[in-house]
């Protein structure tokens, strides 16, 4: 009987691992679907000053004064 019990335990572990992997896969699919629903806003909605400030910061870090 111990051999039969170890087979049962091994089967339970395999079922648990399989169901965990299926759960992770379903979670990733749902997360991808939710993320694809939240599309990025169009480019003209961005504030133009943020882009200019980031360029000035980049230029001053290189030693070039704008």
For each residue, the residues with C-beta under 8 A, 3 or more apart:
1: 4 5
2: 5 6
3: 6 7
4: 1 7 8
5: 1 2 8 9
6: 2 3 9 10
7: 3 4 10 11
8: 4 5 11 12
9: 5 6 12 13
10: 6 7 13 14
11: 7 8 14 15
12: 8 9 15 16
13: 9 10 16 17
14: 10 11 17 18
15: 11 12 18 19
16: 12 13 19 20
17: 13 14 20 21
18: 14 15 21 22
19: 15 16 22 23
20: 16 17 23 24
21: 17 18 24 25
22: 18 19 25 26
23: 19 20 26 27
24: 20 21 27 28
25: 21 22 28 29
26: 22 23 29 30
27: 23 24 30 31
28: 24 25 31 32
29: 25 26 32 33
30: 26 27 33 34
31: 27 28 34 35
32: 28 29 35 36
33: 29 30 36 37
34: 30 31 37 38
35: 31 32 38
36: 32 33 39
37: 33 34
38: 34 35
39: 36
40:
41: 45 46
42: 45
43: 46
44:
45: 41 42
46: 41 43 50 51
47: 50 51
48: 51 52
49: 52 53
50: 46 47 53 54
51: 46 47 48 54 55
52: 48 49 55 56
53: 49 50 56 57
54: 50 51 57 58
55: 51 52 58 59 66
56: 52 53 59 60 66
57: 53 54 60 61
58: 54 55 61 62
59: 55 56 62 64 65 66
60: 56 57 63 64 65 66
61: 57 58
62: 58 59
63: 60
64: 59 60
65: 59 60
66: 55 56 59 60
